[in-house]
Amino acid sequence: MGRRLNILRLAMWNLFQNCGFSMSGAVAFTFLLSLFPFCIFLGALAGTIGGRELAASAVAQLFQLVPEPVAKALAPEIERVMGRSQFGLLTVGAAIALFFATSAVETLRAALNMAYRVKEGRSYLFCLMQSLFLVLLTAAGMLALAWGVVVGPVLAQSFDSDAVDWLYWLMAQDRFSVVLRYSVVLFVISAQLLTYHLFLTAGKRSFWDVWPGVLLSVVLWILIAQLYSRWLGISDYSRFYAGLTQLFTALIFFQVTAIVVILGAEFNRALSEAKASA
């Protein structure tokens, strides 16, 4: 245990020494810039498959991954943008939205490569196609969750009424709903982080090489999300940011999230070096 704590302290020092905090700001900024194009593309994709109701449900599922104050700050603006942007899936507008949505993925790639001390040797075209695929995969995952929320109750009516009544009763229990929500959130975040560490970053790593950093990032993210929600309940950022308070509330959370993701990569690197020198 003491050895792991020493490695964690080393990873935290390396995070500071290798511009991890600066890169986290870049990741947060590009993520916020990419969020609106991503949701526009998500709306175009959802409109092709299941209409506006599916798109609205997909956005709601997306904001299950952030603290409630951050979701309240961003959700109305994104819904307003999606309401004004009526793009078909196979249009220039949707293609442009998809392209700009990849900027956050590319910035995260640069941050993780820096944390692992590797240089990108793959071509720009390959990296761009990979980023596009990850954005599409994320959109498809959000729509799959949304489809379950929208279509699931309709399908449930075709089953035995007693089983349906029992399922509705179970879903109505607050404790079960909280456990289910956090289970879905943890699964989605863990799967995304594993994908980033294994495939987005340059070099080759196995699952066993990256899972400690992923676990560290997930645990820290849960703690930070809870603390940040409580902190926003007792603090007043309007004294600092005035009319931009909601925007900076989200931006600060995204930067802290980027810090814990980069710290996970630093921890994996420090752990592998410690194993190599043992």
Beta strands, then each sheet from edge to edge (+ up, - down):
end
